[in-house]
Amino acid sequence: MELLSPDILAFLVFFGFCAAFIDAVVGGGGLISIPALFWVGLPPHFALGTNKAASTMGAITSFVTFVRSGRVNGWLIRRLFPLSLIGSAVGVFTVRQVSPEILRPLVLAMLVLVLIYSILKKDWGRENHFTGMTTRMLVLSGVVAFGFGFYDGFFGPGTGSFLLFAFLLLGFDFLGAAGNARALNFASNIAALIFFSWFGLVNWSYAIPMGLSMIVGAWCGARMALRKGTGYVRPLFIIMTTVLIGKQIVDLLK
């Protein structure tokens, strides 16, 4: 493993913490961590693989924190988790054959709709209205879990926001939606990490220190969300969705 200089190490630790803190609550941490890995000189494919390795460490921390708080629906997640994992694996294989740029306009349109809906529904997500799943809802949820797992392995930006939005549509409050979204995002991260590692696209010298800082950041972010409640999560969700939209517009105009 490569020995990192103190300034690069501090840089990775700082931005890893910030990325995981945000990502633990509403997703979007990749907007911070991936540019940080580009900044220290990693080529694109290695930056994506290294980010998956580090973010998986943070993802398991936030997932466990939400599980312990009782904010994750175990019955539902046990059924959706494998589908998200398989979808992500298929996505990683597919992205090696097809450019992810074809998804960018669609992602932008979907993020705009998510943002508008979230702003207009001001009382949405304040209380938990989830009462159970019909067979039809479970099948649709399975399709969504596989689809966003595939998307995370194939492209990625906005996965956490889309998953949170999907659980809000099922009737969960913002904290419940955040906890369940973290569970599925953890599944897609695991699969992507396995295959990025298999293809030799993870720089562990960078991934390990960033990942350790992400463990701390994810724990702090999840605890902050649980302490502050839905009044904290909702505006953060809207802010990060807006930032994601801005990032996609900039990339389209390049």
Buried (B, 14 or more C-beta within 10 A) or exposed (E): EEEBEEEBBEBBBBBBBBBBBBBBBBBBBBBBBBBBBBEBEBEEBBBBBBBBBBBBBBBBBBBBBBBEBEBBBEEBBEBBBBBBBBBBBBBBBBBEEEEBEEBBEEBBEBBBEBBEEBEEEEEBBEEBEBEEBEEEBBEBBBEBBBBBBBBBBBBBBBBBBBBBBBBBBBBBBBBBBBBBBBBBBBBBBBBBBBBBBEEEBBBBBBBBBBBBBBBBBBBBBBBBBBEEEBEBBBEBBBEBBBBBBEBBEEEEEE
